[in-house]
């Protein structure tokens, strides 16, 4: 059984989060958390929180053993984009897009 945890509307660009997410996809939860702990990116802290939340959901709601959990699916999708404008020369403007993302993690207990 897959257990899910989601962080919605994070103030992180999905493109930057996907770099972090690709590193931990398919790893055991303990291993993924130790990798994320030493990554220099601020996005790694948010991804670690979601992974911890998925592990806690599995442990508390379905009595799964945290040491046996593996990340089966993890994704960073686009969320709402805040659109702002910056004044430019000669009365023109250029857009500023402040992107955000939804981070979703699925964990599953390993057999054997």
KEKE-3310 file (N, C-alpha, C; in steps of 0.2 Angstrom, whole numbers, plus 5000, padded with zeros to 4 digits):
npx = (5004:5003:5008:5004:5011:5009:5016:5009:5009:5023:5036:5045:5053:5048:5057:5069:5066:5064:5077:5082:5073:5075:5086:5083:5073:5066:5075:5078:5069:5076:5089:5087:5084:5096:5104:5097:5099:5113:5113:5116:5106:5091:5079:5080:5078:5064:5059:5064:5056:5043:5046:5048:5035:5027:5033:5029:5015:5013:5018:5010:4996:4995:5002:5015:5033:5045:5058:5058:5053:5051:5054:5043:5036:5039:5037:5037:5026:5020:5013:5003:5007:5014:5011:5020:5026:5040:5046:5053:5064:5059:5045:5040:5037:5042:5039:5038:5039:5034:5037:5029:5027:5020:5024:5025:5025:5026:5027:5031:5030:5043:5045:5050)
npy = (4994:5011:5026:5043:5060:5077:5093:5109:5123:5128:5140:5138:5136:5124:5119:5120:5112:5099:5095:5091:5081:5071:5065:5058:5049:5033:5028:5022:5028:5032:5033:5043:5054:5056:5060:5071:5080:5084:5092:5107:5115:5125:5120:5107:5105:5107:5097:5086:5088:5084:5071:5065:5067:5059:5047:5047:5047:5034:5026:5030:5029:5017:5008:5004:4999:5011:5009:5001:5007:5014:5026:5027:5034:5051:5068:5085:5096:5110:5124:5138:5153:5168:5184:5197:5214:5223:5239:5246:5254:5268:5268:5256:5238:5223:5206:5198:5182:5173:5158:5143:5127:5111:5098:5080:5065:5048:5033:5016:5001:4989:4973:4958)
npz = (5000:4996:5003:5005:5005:5004:5000:4997:4987:4989:4991:4981:4965:4953:4944:4951:4962:4956:4953:4965:4969:4960:4964:4976:4972:4973:4983:5000:5014:5025:5020:5010:5018:5024:5014:5009:5020:5019:5008:4999:4994:4997:4994:4997:5011:5012:5004:5012:5023:5018:5015:5027:5033:5025:5029:5042:5041:5036:5047:5058:5053:5046:5053:5048:5047:5049:5045:5035:5024:5007:4995:4983:4973:4968:4966:4958:4955:4945:4953:4958:4949:4953:4946:4942:4938:4931:4930:4915:4903:4894:4897:4896:4901:4910:4912:4929:4935:4948:4953:4960:4968:4970:4980:4980:4988:4988:4998:5001:5009:5010:5003:5011)
capx = (5000:5007:5005:5006:5011:5010:5017:5007:5011:5029:5038:5051:5052:5047:5063:5074:5065:5065:5084:5083:5068:5077:5092:5081:5068:5068:5079:5075:5067:5082:5095:5085:5084:5103:5106:5094:5102:5119:5113:5116:5100:5086:5074:5081:5075:5057:5058:5065:5050:5038:5047:5047:5028:5025:5035:5025:5009:5013:5019:5004:4990:4995:5007:5021:5039:5049:5065:5057:5049:5055:5051:5041:5035:5040:5036:5037:5022:5019:5008:5001:5012:5012:5014:5022:5029:5045:5046:5058:5065:5054:5038:5038:5037:5044:5036:5042:5035:5036:5034:5028:5027:5017:5029:5021:5029:5023:5031:5028:5034:5047:5043:5056)
capy = (5000:5017:5031:5049:5066:5083:5100:5113:5130:5130:5146:5136:5134:5117:5117:5119:5106:5093:5093:5088:5076:5066:5062:5053:5044:5026:5027:5021:5034:5034:5035:5049:5059:5058:5063:5078:5083:5087:5095:5114:5118:5127:5116:5100:5105:5106:5090:5082:5088:5080:5064:5064:5067:5053:5041:5047:5045:5027:5023:5031:5028:5010:5004:5002:5000:5016:5007:4997:5011:5016:5031:5024:5040:5058:5073:5092:5099:5117:5127:5145:5157:5175:5187:5204:5218:5228:5245:5246:5260:5271:5267:5249:5234:5216:5202:5194:5176:5170:5151:5139:5120:5106:5092:5075:5059:5041:5028:5010:4996:4984:4966:4954)
capz = (5000:4995:5008:5002:5009:4999:5002:4992:4986:4992:4987:4977:4958:4952:4941:4956:4966:4952:4953:4972:4969:4955:4968:4981:4969:4973:4989:5006:5017:5030:5015:5007:5023:5026:5008:5009:5026:5018:5001:5000:4992:5002:4992:5000:5018:5011:5002:5018:5027:5015:5015:5034:5034:5022:5033:5049:5039:5035:5053:5062:5051:5044:5057:5044:5050:5046:5042:5029:5019:5001:4991:4976:4968:4971:4960:4960:4949:4945:4957:4955:4948:4954:4940:4943:4932:4933:4925:4911:4900:4889:4899:4895:4907:4908:4918:4933:4936:4954:4952:4966:4967:4974:4981:4982:4990:4990:5001:5002:5013:5006:5005:5013)
cpx = (5004:5003:5008:5006:5012:5011:5014:5009:5017:5032:5044:5049:5052:5054:5068:5073:5066:5072:5085:5079:5071:5083:5089:5075:5071:5072:5075:5074:5073:5088:5093:5086:5091:5106:5104:5097:5108:5119:5112:5110:5095:5080:5074:5078:5067:5055:5059:5059:5044:5039:5046:5039:5025:5027:5031:5018:5008:5014:5013:4998:4989:4999:5013:5027:5043:5055:5064:5053:5054:5051:5049:5040:5036:5040:5035:5033:5022:5013:5006:5007:5010:5015:5014:5025:5034:5045:5053:5059:5060:5047:5036:5039:5039:5041:5041:5037:5038:5033:5034:5027:5023:5022:5025:5025:5025:5028:5027:5033:5037:5045:5050:5060)
cpy = (5006:5022:5038:5055:5072:5089:5105:5120:5132:5136:5144:5134:5127:5115:5115:5113:5099:5090:5089:5081:5070:5062:5057:5049:5037:5024:5025:5027:5036:5036:5042:5055:5061:5061:5070:5083:5087:5091:5103:5118:5119:5122:5109:5100:5104:5099:5085:5082:5084:5073:5061:5063:5061:5047:5041:5045:5037:5023:5024:5029:5020:5006:5000:5003:5005:5014:5003:5001:5013:5021:5028:5029:5046:5063:5080:5095:5107:5119:5134:5149:5165:5179:5195:5207:5222:5233:5245:5253:5262:5269:5260:5245:5227:5212:5199:5188:5173:5163:5148:5132:5116:5100:5086:5069:5053:5036:5022:5005:4991:4977:4962:4957)
cpz = (5000:5000:5005:5007:5003:5003:4996:4993:4990:4988:4983:4970:4957:4948:4945:4960:4963:4952:4960:4972:4965:4959:4972:4978:4970:4979:4995:5010:5022:5025:5012:5012:5024:5020:5008:5015:5024:5011:5003:4998:4997:5000:4996:5007:5017:5009:5008:5022:5025:5015:5022:5036:5031:5026:5040:5047:5039:5042:5058:5060:5048:5047:5053:5048:5046:5042:5036:5023:5013:4998:4984:4971:4972:4965:4963:4954:4950:4949:4954:4954:4949:4949:4942:4937:4935:4927:4921:4907:4895:4890:4897:4902:4905:4914:4922:4936:4943:4955:4959:4964:4972:4974:4984:4983:4991:4992:5002:5006:5009:5008:5006:5017)
residu = (UNK:UNK:UNK:UNK:UNK:UNK:UNK:UNK:UNK:UNK:UNK:UNK:UNK:UNK:UNK:UNK:UNK:UNK:UNK:UNK:UNK:UNK:UNK:UNK:UNK:UNK:UNK:UNK:UNK:UNK:UNK:UNK:UNK:UNK:UNK:UNK:UNK:UNK:UNK:UNK:UNK:UNK:UNK:UNK:UNK:UNK:UNK:UNK:UNK:UNK:UNK:UNK:UNK:UNK:UNK:UNK:UNK:UNK:UNK:UNK:UNK:UNK:UNK:UNK:UNK:UNK:UNK:UNK:UNK:UNK:UNK:UNK:UNK:UNK:UNK:UNK:UNK:UNK:UNK:UNK:UNK:UNK:UNK:UNK:UNK:UNK:UNK:UNK:UNK:UNK:UNK:UNK:UNK:UNK:UNK:UNK:UNK:UNK:UNK:UNK:UNK:UNK:UNK:UNK:UNK:UNK:UNK:UNK:UNK:UNK:UNK:UNK)
# end
